[in-house]
């Protein structure tokens, strides 16, 4: 099983879609001025640093989005390759992907930025990250539904119950229908396992 720090980082990778949405909101809100600002940066910095300044100002959300996805992918790969594999007797299995409706709604909250122009993106992002960090820390022993793991890494989420009446969140790249299909797993959290 992963350490508390790695489980917290894995939970925080769920912020990646929020960063992407914040970047989209920022681009849409400033679309009419982006071209002029890029021209001004190129004129002020003919040495080629204009693109770097433009990316720092307008694409840092996007950079962190890809960085969090890369971290999540590496953590999942590391879990499958290095954690101890054990067998599990599964009594029942059911898809748990229906939990994503509430997750999607929370990811769409930054689009409210269109109506509140007086808020600054950084304050908004720090507030959302602080709240999410607190929730991730408080719930690090429970399982969570991470949209990055589902949509970008291709893992399906299942709620399984063992013969000993313990319920886990199972992540699997395969579509599972029968409890007998789950024979070996690795544990990445107290109640979160990956089908191997």
C-alpha positions in Angstrom: 0.0 0.0 0.0 1.2 3.5 -0.8 2.3 5.9 2.0 0.0 8.7 3.1 1.9 11.3 1.1 1.6 9.4 -2.1 -2.1 8.6 -1.5 -2.7 12.4 -0.9 -0.8 13.2 -4.1 -2.9 10.7 -6.0 -6.1 12.3 -4.6 -4.8 15.8 -5.6 -4.3 14.6 -9.2 -8.1 14.9 -9.3 -7.5 18.7 -9.6 -6.2 18.4 -13.1 -9.6 18.8 -14.8 -10.2 21.9 -12.7 -6.9 23.4 -13.9 -7.9 22.7 -17.5 -11.3 24.3 -17.1 -9.7 27.4 -15.4 -7.4 27.7 -18.3 -10.3 27.5 -20.8 -12.2 30.1 -18.8 -9.2 32.4 -18.7 -8.7 32.1 -22.5 -12.4 32.7 -23.3 -12.6 35.7 -21.0 -9.5 37.3 -22.5 -9.9 36.1 -26.1 -10.4 39.5 -27.6 -7.1 40.9 -26.0 -4.8 37.8 -26.3 -3.7 38.6 -29.9 -2.7 42.2 -28.9 -0.9 41.1 -25.7 1.1 38.5 -27.6 2.1 41.1 -30.2 3.1 43.5 -27.4 5.2 40.8 -25.7 7.0 40.0 -29.0 7.7 43.7 -29.6 8.9 44.2 -26.0 11.0 41.0 -26.0 12.5 40.5 -29.4 15.0 38.0 -27.9 12.5 35.2 -28.1 11.4 35.2 -24.4 8.0 36.5 -25.4 6.6 33.0 -25.8 7.9 32.0 -22.4 6.3 35.1 -20.8 3.0 34.5 -22.7 3.0 30.8 -21.4 3.7 31.9 -17.9 0.9 34.4 -18.0 -1.7 32.4 -19.8 -0.8 28.7 -19.8 0.5 27.8 -16.3 -2.9 26.2 -15.7 -2.3 24.0 -18.7 1.3 23.1 -17.7 0.1 22.0 -14.2 -2.8 20.1 -15.8 -0.3 18.0 -17.9 2.1 17.7 -14.9 -0.7 16.3 -12.7 -1.7 13.8 -15.4 1.9 12.7 -15.8 2.2 12.2 -12.0 -1.0 10.2 -11.8 0.0 8.0 -14.7 3.4 7.3 -13.1 1.8 6.6 -9.7 -0.6 4.1 -11.2 2.2 2.4 -13.2 4.4 2.3 -10.1 1.6 0.8 -8.0 1.0 -2.1 -10.5 4.7 -2.8 -10.9 6.0 -2.4 -7.3 3.2 -3.1 -4.8 2.5 -6.6 -3.5 0.0 -8.6 -5.5 -2.5 -10.6 -3.4 -5.6 -12.7 -4.2 -9.1 -11.7 -3.3 -12.3 -13.6 -3.1 -15.0 -11.3 -4.5 -18.6 -11.9 -3.6 -20.2 -9.1 -5.7 -19.2 -6.5 -8.2 -21.0 -3.5 -9.6 -20.0 -0.5 -11.7 -19.3 2.6 -9.7 -18.9 5.0 -12.6 -22.3 6.5 -11.8 -20.6 8.5 -9.0 -19.0 10.8 -11.6 -22.1 13.0 -11.9 -21.3 14.9 -8.7 -17.6 15.0 -9.6 -18.4 16.5 -13.0 -20.6 19.1 -11.4 -17.8 20.2 -9.1 -15.4 20.4 -12.0 -17.7 22.7 -13.9 -17.8 25.2 -11.0 -15.0 27.3 -12.5 -17.3 28.2 -15.4 -19.2 30.4 -12.9 -16.2 32.7 -13.4 -17.9 34.0 -16.5 -20.4 35.8 -14.3 -18.1 37.0 -11.5 -15.6 39.1 -13.3 -14.4 40.8 -10.1 -12.8 37.6 -8.7 -9.2 37.0 -9.5 -8.2 33.6 -10.9 -5.4 33.0 -8.5 -7.6 33.6 -5.4 -10.3 31.4 -6.9 -7.8 28.6 -7.7 -6.1 28.8 -4.3 -9.5 28.6 -2.6 -10.6 25.6 -4.6 -7.2 23.9 -4.1 -7.3 24.5 -0.4 -10.8 23.1 -0.1 -9.9 20.1 -2.3 -6.6 19.5 -0.3 -8.5 19.5 3.0 -11.1 17.1 1.6 -8.3 14.9 0.1 -6.5 14.9 3.5 -9.6 14.1 5.5 -10.7 11.4 3.1 -7.3 9.8 2.3 -8.3 6.6 3.9 -11.5 6.3 1.9 -11.8 5.8 -1.8 -12.5 8.6 -4.3 -13.5 8.8 -7.9 -10.8 10.5 -9.9 -11.8 11.7 -13.3 -8.2 11.6 -14.6 -7.9 7.9 -13.7 -11.2 7.2 -15.5 -11.1 9.3 -18.6 -7.5 9.8 -19.4 -5.9 6.6 -18.0 -8.8 4.3 -18.9 -9.5 2.7 -15.6 -13.1 1.7 -14.9 -14.4 2.0 -11.3 -16.2 -0.9 -9.6 -17.5 -1.3 -6.1 -16.7 -4.8 -5.0 -17.6 -6.7 -1.8 -15.4 -9.5 -0.6 -16.6 -12.7 1.1 -15.6 -11.1 4.4 -18.1 -8.3 3.8 -15.4 -5.6 3.1 -16.2 -3.1 0.4 -13.5 -1.8 -1.9 -13.2 0.5 -4.9 -11.6 -1.6 -7.7 -9.9 0.1 -10.6 -9.6 -2.0 -13.7 -8.7 -1.4 -17.3 -11.1 -4.2 -18.3 -14.8 -4.4 -18.3 -15.8 -6.7 -15.5 -19.1 -8.4 -15.1 -18.4 -11.5 -13.1 -16.9 -11.5 -9.5 -14.8 -14.5 -10.5 -12.9 -12.3 -13.0 -11.2 -10.5 -10.1 -8.5 -12.8 -8.8 -5.4 -10.7 -8.1 -5.1 -7.0 -7.0 -2.7 -4.5 -5.5 -3.8 -2.2 -2.7 -3.1 1.5 -3.2 -5.2 2.8 -0.3 -7.2 1.5 2.6 -10.2 0.7 0.5 -8.9 1.3 -3.1 -7.4 -1.6 -5.1 -6.2 -2.1 -8.7 -7.0 -5.2 -10.7 -3.9 -6.8 -12.2 
